[in-house]
Amino acid sequence: MPAARAQGGRLYAADLLGATLGTLGVSLLVLPVWGIVAALWMVAFLHAGAGLMALLIPKS
C-alpha cells in the first residue's frame, strides 16, 4: 500500500507541475507573442486532442 501512495503522490506532483508550467507558458509566452485569438485556438485544439485520446483508450 505505501508504494501505491508514493506513486499517486508522484502522479499528483507531475499534474501540478504541468498545470503550473502550462499556465506560465501561456501567460508569459503565447499571449504576448501570438495574441488572445491564437491562444484560444491552441487551447481548443489541445482539448480536442485530449478528447480524442480519451475516446480511443480501450475499455477493459
C-alpha positions as a Markdown table, in Angstrom:
| # | Residue | x | y | z |
|---|---|---|---|---|
| 1 | Met | 0.0 | 0.0 | 0.0 |
| 2 | Pro | 2.8 | 2.6 | 0.7 |
| 3 | Ala | 4.1 | 2.0 | -2.9 |
| 4 | Ala | 0.7 | 2.9 | -4.3 |
| 5 | Arg | 0.6 | 6.1 | -2.2 |
| 6 | Ala | 4.0 | 7.1 | -3.4 |
| 7 | Gln | 3.1 | 6.5 | -7.0 |
| 8 | Gly | -0.1 | 8.5 | -6.5 |
| 9 | Gly | 1.9 | 11.3 | -4.9 |
| 10 | Arg | 4.3 | 11.4 | -7.9 |
| 11 | Leu | 1.5 | 11.5 | -10.3 |
| 12 | Tyr | -0.2 | 14.3 | -8.5 |
| 13 | Ala | 3.0 | 16.3 | -8.3 |
| 14 | Ala | 3.5 | 15.8 | -12.1 |
| 15 | Asp | 0.0 | 17.1 | -12.6 |
| 16 | Leu | 0.6 | 20.2 | -10.5 |
| 17 | Leu | 3.9 | 20.9 | -12.3 |
| 18 | Gly | 2.3 | 20.5 | -15.7 |
| 19 | Ala | -0.5 | 22.9 | -14.8 |
| 20 | Thr | 1.9 | 25.4 | -13.4 |
| 21 | Leu | 4.2 | 25.3 | -16.4 |
| 22 | Gly | 1.3 | 25.4 | -18.8 |
| 23 | Thr | -0.2 | 28.5 | -17.1 |
| 24 | Leu | 3.1 | 30.3 | -17.0 |
| 25 | Gly | 3.8 | 29.4 | -20.6 |
| 26 | Val | 0.5 | 30.6 | -21.9 |
| 27 | Ser | 0.5 | 33.8 | -19.9 |
| 28 | Leu | 4.2 | 34.7 | -20.4 |
| 29 | Leu | 4.9 | 33.4 | -23.9 |
| 30 | Val | 1.8 | 32.6 | -26.0 |
| 31 | Leu | -0.4 | 35.6 | -25.2 |
| 32 | Pro | 2.2 | 38.3 | -25.8 |
| 33 | Val | 3.6 | 36.7 | -28.9 |
| 34 | Trp | 0.6 | 35.4 | -30.7 |
| 35 | Gly | -2.4 | 37.2 | -29.1 |
| 36 | Ile | -5.6 | 36.0 | -27.5 |
| 37 | Val | -7.3 | 34.6 | -30.6 |
| 38 | Ala | -4.4 | 32.3 | -31.4 |
| 39 | Ala | -4.1 | 31.2 | -27.8 |
| 40 | Leu | -7.8 | 30.3 | -27.7 |
| 41 | Trp | -7.4 | 28.3 | -30.9 |
| 42 | Met | -4.4 | 26.5 | -29.4 |
| 43 | Val | -6.4 | 25.6 | -26.3 |
| 44 | Ala | -9.3 | 24.4 | -28.4 |
| 45 | Phe | -7.1 | 22.1 | -30.4 |
| 46 | Leu | -5.4 | 20.8 | -27.3 |
| 47 | His | -8.7 | 20.0 | -25.7 |
| 48 | Ala | -10.0 | 18.3 | -28.8 |
| 49 | Gly | -6.8 | 16.2 | -28.9 |
| 50 | Ala | -7.3 | 15.2 | -25.3 |
| 51 | Gly | -10.9 | 14.3 | -26.0 |
| 52 | Leu | -9.9 | 12.1 | -28.9 |
| 53 | Met | -7.3 | 10.3 | -26.8 |
| 54 | Ala | -9.9 | 9.7 | -24.2 |
| 55 | Leu | -12.3 | 8.2 | -26.8 |
| 56 | Leu | -9.5 | 6.0 | -28.2 |
| 57 | Ile | -8.4 | 4.4 | -24.9 |
| 58 | Pro | -9.5 | 0.8 | -25.0 |
| 59 | Lys | -12.1 | 0.0 | -22.4 |
| 60 | Ser | -11.4 | -3.0 | -20.2 |
